[in-house]
Amino acid sequence: MPKLIDVIAGARPNFMKISPILAALKRSRVAMGALDFRLIHTGQHYDRNMSDSFFEQLGIPQPDVNFGVGGGSQAEQTAGIMVAYEKLLMEKKSDLCLVVGDVTSTMACSITAKKMSVPVAHVEAGIRSGDLTMPEEINRMVTDAITDFFFTTSEYANDNLVKAGVPHDRIFFVGNTMIDTLLAQQPHFRAPACWDELGLSDGRFFVLTLHRPANVDQEEKLGDLLRAIVDHSHDYPLIFPVHPRTARILERVGVHAPNLHLVEPLSYLEFNYLVSRAFGVITDSGGITEETTVLGIPCMTLRDNTERPETITMGTNELVGTNPAAIPPAMEKLFSGQWKKGSIPPLWDGNTGERIVSTIYKYFSPSISHAAQ
């Protein structure tokens, strides 16, 4: 009987990370019939462009289960996910819970699985920012504290886990599933409506994303950051896909400029169409810095720390910080042609999903062979 793997998704970053894993699992199911999976959507994100469209565009099958937890505080979401997943495991227990990234769904399902004696595999394990004010950092630490199989994206992550006492034989350096999806979908990138509406052209605009509480919750600080960006953008269009939460704050900030364009959240294929053609990206996201590194696009990160140092040491990303005064020299460096070119980190080659599933198959193979006898 095939081993059942629960694959957990709940928020926008998860969908890009699970897509290549699901594709590899489907190929494995056809080739060997040894592994089956149950796709679980927790419903943590419920905006269509942040959820449903990703399933359509990335070829992800419809979830087998959708908890539909929706909004609420982090505690409310965590509780809702844990109650729903516990009930599901009591009805039909899986053989492995596979979680990705560092969102609330990742932590909540890991805890629930472990308490139900289901092993946990964490994709993107071991990344650390060292910033305990970030909810994601708490999620990473809690998840890794109870994980059984650690799938990592970089040597930095490997080192973090070893320092935390994780045995080497439980750490699997496999690469980055985000990049699997990026490379597979690159031929399918498509222009969003704003491309023609704003008359955008290759290499003549910026993509801007801000969503972290440290940047957007303080209205005065957010205003100062935006004014610094606008004032030193050389009038290049600034395309800002706005998260609904950030949009409400921006209404009160009142920063307006002819070249600052607030647009609705974009689908994966539309957003990366813009990123791949931008002059530069200004962001406080972690995942976007990985994509800009592979696409060779200059990236400024408005944070004081990062859990993805390889995008700085090897890639096109620079940690600018959260002080608006740091923005003008960074922009001048870019416009003067002095930005670094960067390179692609090891194993960011589009084959990470296959490596993950191969590792899982090897883990289960003794019991699979025994069952077949």
ABEGO torsion letter per residue (X at the ends): XBBBBBBBBABAAAAAAAAAAAAAAAAAAAAAGABBBBBBBAGABABAAABAAAAAAAGBBBBABBAGAEBEBAAAAAAAAAAAAAAAAAABBBABBBBBEABAAAAAAAAAAAAAGBBBBBBGBGBBAGBAABAAAAAAAAAAAABABBBBABAAAAAAAAAAGBBAAABBBAEBAAAAAAAAAAAABBBBAAAAAAGBBBGABBBBBBABAAAAABAAAAAAAAAAAAAAAGGBBBBBBBBAAAAAAAAAAGBBBAABBBBBBBBAAAAAAAAAABABBBBABAAAAAAAAAAGBBBBBBBABBABAAAAAABABBBAEABAAAAAAAAAAAAAGABBAEBBBBGBAGAAAAAAAAAAAAAAAAAAAAAAX
